[in-house]
Amino acid sequence: MFEKVLIANRGEIALRIICACKDLGIRTVAVYSEADRHSLHVRFADEAICIGPAKSTLSYLDVPQVISAAEITNVDAIHPGYGFLSENADFAEVCEQSGIRFIGPSHQVIRLMGFKQRARASMQAAGVPILPGSDGILKTPEEALAVAGRIGYPVMLKAAAGGGGRGMRVVSAPEELPALFAQAQQEAAAAFDCPDLYLEKFIAAPRHIEFQVLADHFGNVELLGERECTIQRRHQKLLEEAPSPSLEAGLRQRMMTALQNAIRRVGYTNAGTVEFLMDENGDLYFIEVNARIQVEHPVTEMVTGVDLVRSQILIAAGHSLPEILPSPLQVRGHALECRINAENPETFAPCPGRITGLNLPGGIGVRVDTAAYTDCIITPYYDSLVAKLITHGADRAEAIARMRRALDMFVVEGIPTSIPLHQRILADPDFLAARFDTNFVKRFSAHLSRSN
């Protein structure tokens, strides 16, 4: 077992990793930027090192600084959390070369999964359904026009090395493609230092469903069910739940069997998420693999009873899944997660500032993952996440009832948050009936604007 782990992240996920390490008797090292000097992950880690100024490229994304902190503190392993360096194959490779265990997949697999077109090809070869699209990187608009003409409009241009909605453009007609191709290339180059694009058939009203994977170094692969992540705005998730209310049991089992084979085939280890779009006919199509822990992992933890972060650490330390997971692995009840962001609930504009008052909800079936506290500052330098509010119930209706109760008791003063938006969503008849697609929030917001 590791004696000391460095956490190459900040905020609530850094605290979450500290908790898992404390449960395992592992000492922790926090790294922090100057803007995070008074953060809770700094307070609760056993050691803490400042690695640079507020700008993430000079601190949390600075590989030499993170590795230097790891070497100075003589850690055994680094947990990258999500975001920042978590899917940086070069960082994982440097960790390996420095004799430090990277708590995640190998750098070879991260590199494979990071280039979405290669990941598509790998999944297709293993029998996982993918959307019709280009067979490789598109070098010119003319190549894209040829593919789009073959599969039919609308299509979506996507950054090969990207995610989070950046480097993506929907093309509805041939005359739109050249300009949108140039825009997507420029955005991809700026965001990911890679302008490569590929193209897929665009599903106008999809649902977004992802499967949670754990895999060890002995060829064991387990699927811990799926999460529904359809409630989004601008390709960013707002509310997640497990299990999906839209997935038929037979399709779930077929997909989990196919994914076990695919994950084993590519040599994947540790935690990961395989993301799909579901079309209007209920068919699933692979879109990407997130080679890390997800923001929304708590809903899976709530319905399975499995500590995913603890599992990550144990897998990296050489333990097998039969040692880690309960047998049989079962999904019990239903869970929801609402992301409480420091933002205008109508325009989604970030609203950083000082939290002057804070009350966290409690009661049976309620969990809050947060690094916020009264008088803390939500800075403008990083994402606007204040907390993740998670509820669990015997069924979806009970989980929703507990979420509504918890939102009513969640008080954040000093800054606007997304709490009012979540309250309105959870009272909406279409949400309650699970009648939604990824355009739900756009339609919902437009309806509210007309009502006001």
N, C-alpha and C positions, 0 to 999 in steps of 0.2 A: 504493500500500500504506500501511496505517496506520503511524505512527511510534510511538505509545504507546496502550496499551489499559488501561483500568481494569477490574478484576475485582470485580464486585459480589457476592461470595460468599466462602466459607470452606472449610476442610477439603480433602478429596481432590480435589474438582472444581476448586477454585481452583488447586491445584498442577497439575492436568491442563491447565488453560488456560495457565498459565505455561509449561509445557513446549511447547505448541503455538506460543505466541508466540515463545519462544526459537528454535525451529526456523525461524521466519519472519524472525528478526532484529528483532522488535518489542519495545520496552521495555514493562514492565508496572508497574502501580500496584496494590498490595493495599490494601483497606480492611479494618479489623478492629475488633472490639469489645474492651473492656477484658479480657474473659475470654480472648480469643485473642491477647493481646500476644506470647506466646512460641510462636505457631503457625508451622509451616513455610512456609505461604504468605506470611507476613510476612517471614520470613528470605530467601526466594528471589526475591521480587519486587524490581525495581529501586528502587521507592519504596513507602512504606507510610504510611497515615494512619489514626489512630484516629477512628472516627466515632460513638462512644458507649459506654454501659455494656453489660453482658452481655445484657440483655433485647433480643430481636431487634426488637421494635417501636420501640426507641430507638436502633437501630444498623443492622442489615442490612436492615430494612424501612423505614427512615426515608429517604424519597425526597429531601427537601431536603439531608440530610447527605451522601448519596451523590453527588448532583449537585454540591454544593459542593466535595467532594473532587475530582471530575472537572474542575471549572473551575479550581481552584487548581493542579492538576498539568498542566493544558493537554493533556488526552488527546484523541485522535481518535474513540475508540469505547469502548463499555462492553459487556463480556460478562457476562450475568447468571447463567451456569451453570444449575443446576436449583434448584427451590424458591425461597424468598424472593421476589424481584421478577421472576423469570424469565417469568411469565405475567401480569404486571401491565400492562394496556394503558395505564393512565394514566402509568406510569413510562416506557414506551416512547415515549409521546407527548411527555412532558417532555424526554426525550433529544433527540428530533427538533427540538423548539422551541428547545433550547439549542445546536443545531448539533453535536450529538454523535451519531455513528452507533450505533444499537442493534443489537447482533449477534444478530439473531433476526428473526421475521416483523414486518410492519408493525403498528402499534397497532390499525389497523382490523381486521386479520385475527385478532390476539390477542383482541380484544373479541368478534368473531364466534364464534371457537372456544371462548372462555371460558364462553359461555352455551350449555350443552349442548343445549338444545332447538333453538336456531338452528343449531348445528352438525349436529344430526340432520337438520334440514330441508334444509340445504345438501347433505349427502351423499346424501340420498334423491333430491334433484332431479338429482344427477349419476349416478344409477343404482347407488349403493352400497346393499346391503341393510341395513335397520335393524330393530330389534325392534319389534313392535306396541306402541303406547303412545299417550300423549296427544299432541294436535296442538299444544299450547302449554302455557303455565304454568297450573297448577291453583291457583285462588284459594281454594277451599273444599274441605272433606272431601266435600261432596255431589258436586262435580264429579269428584273422584277416584273416588268410589263408582260413578258412572255409567260412567266409562271402564273401571274394573276389571270391572264387570259385563258390559261388551261384549267384552273380550278374554279374560276368565276368570282365575281365581286359580290359583297365587300370582302376585303382582305385586310390583314394587319401586318405592318412592318414592325419588327422587334429587334432590339439590340441583342446581339449574340452574347455579349458579356454582361448583360444588364439585369435589371429588376426594379421593383418599386415604381413601375409606371413610366420610367424615364427611357427615352429612345424608342417610344412606341407611337405609331400613327395609324389611324383607321383610314383606309382608302376605299371610297365608294365608287369611283369611276376612273377609267384610264387617264383622263386629262388631269386628274388630281395627283397622280403618282409621282411625276418628276419632282415637283416642289416639295411634297411631303417626304420623299426619299432623302432629299438634301437636308431637310429639317431634322429628321430622325438621325441621320449620320452625324450631324453637328452636335446634337444633344448627347448621343451615345459617346462621341469622342470626348466631350467635356466632362461627362459623368463617370465614365469607366476607362478613359484613356484608350478606347478601342472603338473605331467607327463601324465595325462590321455589323451588317444587318442580315436577317433572314425574314421569310414571309410565311404566314399561315392563313388559312381560311378564317374569316372573322365570324364568330357566333354573336349575333346581335343581342340576345337576351339570355346569357348563360347563368348558371350557378357555379360557384367556386368551391370545390371540395378538395381536401387534402388528407393524405394518409400519413400517420405517424409511424416511423420505422425505428427499430433498434436492431443493431447487428454487432456481433462480437468478432473476435479474431480467430474463431474456431469454426466459422461457416454457419453459425446459428443466426437466423433472421426471424424477428417477430414483428408483426403488424399489430399496433395497439388501437385499431379502429380508425375512424375518420373524424374530421371536423368540417363543419359548414362555415365557410368564411365569405359568404355572398354579400353581406351587408358592408358595403365599401363606399368610399368617396374618393374620386380621382385615383383609382387603383390602389388606395390605401385602406386596409381593413379597419372597421370600426367596432364590429360586434361579431363574436364567433360562438359556435355552440358545438357540442358533441353529445350523442352522435348526430349525424345529419338527418333532419326530418324528411329529406327527399330521396334518400337512397334505399332502393329495394334490397332485401336481405340477400337474394341470390346474386345480384350484381356485386354487392359488397364482398361476398365470399369469393367470387370469381376474380375480382380485382386484387384482393389480398393475396390470393394464390399466385397470380401473375407477377405481382410486385415482389413476393418472396424470391421467386426465380430470378427476376431482373436484378434485384439488389445483390443477391449472392453472385450473380454472373459478373457484375462490374467490380466486385471486391470491396463493396462499401462496408465501412465499420463505423460504430458509434451511432449517435442519433441523427435523424434526417427526416425531411418531410417531402413527400411526392405530391405535387399539385396537379389538379385536373380541372377542366371545364366540363360542365354537363350541359348538353344542348336541350332543346325543347322536347326531344323525344326520350330524354332520360339516358342518353348514351354518354359515356365518359371518354375524354381525350386528354392525354398527358400534355402538360405544358412545361414543367420544370421541376428540378430537385433543389430544395434548399438544404445545403450541406452543413446544418447547424441546428441549434435549438431555436424554436420559434417563439415570438412574443406570446402567442396564444397557447403555449404548451400546457398552462394550468387546467384547461378544460378537460384535456386527456387525463391528466393526473387525477382530477376529481372523479371521473367515471371509472377509472381502472385501479386507483389506489397505488399506482406506480410513481415513484419519485424519479422523474426523467433526468434531472440534473445529477442526482446521486448515481443513477444508472450510467450516465456519461462518464463520470469519474471512475466508477468501478470497471467499466469496459476498458477505458484507457489504461487502467492499472493491471489489466490482464485477466480479469474475471470473466466467466462465461455467463451467457444469459440464463441457463438453468439455475445457476447460483443466485442470480439477481432477481428474477421475476417470479411471481407467484404462479402456482400451477394448480388448477387451470387458470389461465388469464381470462378474466371476465369483465364485461362492460356493465356497470350498474347505474341505472338512473340516467339523468340528463344534467348537463352543465352549460352555463352561459358565461361569456366574458365580455364586459364593456370596457373599452379603452377610454379612460378619463383624460382628456387632453386639455392643455391650456390654450384654448382657442375660442374664437367667436363661434357660437353654436349654429349661426345662420350662414356666415360667409366662410367658415373654417380657417380664417386668418389666424396665425399664431399670436398669442397674447402673453408674452413672458412678463414676469413681475414677481413681487413678494407675496407669499401666502401669509395673510395676517390672522387667519383663523382656520382651524381644521378639525373636523370631526369625522372619524372613520367609522363606518357602520359595522355591526357585528350580529350576533345571533346565529342560530343553527343554520348550517348550509351556506355561510357567507365567508369569503376569503378576500383579503385585500393585499396585493403585492405593490408596494410603493417605497420610494426613498424620500417622500415628502414629509415635512414637519412644519409646525407653526414657525413663521419667520424665515423659512428657507426661501431661496430665490430660484424660480424657474428661469433659467438663463435663455438668451436668444441664440446661443451657440450650437445647441444640439436639438434633438427632437422635442416636441412639446408634451410628451407623455408625463402625466402627473401620477397616475396609478392605474392598476388593472383591478377591476372589481369582478369577482368570480362568484357565482352561486351554483349550488347543486341541489337537486331535488329528486324525488322518486320518479318523476316524469317531467316532460317539457313544461307542462302547465305549472307545476310546483316550482320549478327552477325560475320561470318567468315571474311568478308571484313573489318569490324571494328577492329577485333582482329589483323589482319595482319597489319593494319595501326598503331594500338597501340603498337604492338611489335616492329615495326620499330622506334617508338619514345621513347621506353623504354630504357634508358641508365643506365647501372650499371658499374662503373669503379672501378678497384682495385681487383676484384675477378671475376673468370669465373662464368657464370650462364647458365641455361637451355634455355635462350632466343633463341639462334641459332637453337636448336633442335625443339622448337615449331614453328619457322619460316619455317623449312623444312617440318614439319608434315602438316602445314596448306597450303602448296603448293602441297602436294602429291595428285595425282588423286584419289587414293583409299579412302583417308580420305574425300576428297571433295564429293565423291559419296557415302559416308557412308558405304563403303565396308571394314569392319574391324572386328577383334575379339581381344581377349586379347593377342594374339601373334603378333599383328601388330608391336609394337615397336621393338621386337626382330628381326623380318624379315626386318623391315625398317633399323635398325642399321647395320645388316649384309649386306644389299644392299649398304649402304653408304660406308662401309669398303671396299667392292669389287671395288666400283667406284673410291675410292681414291688410 
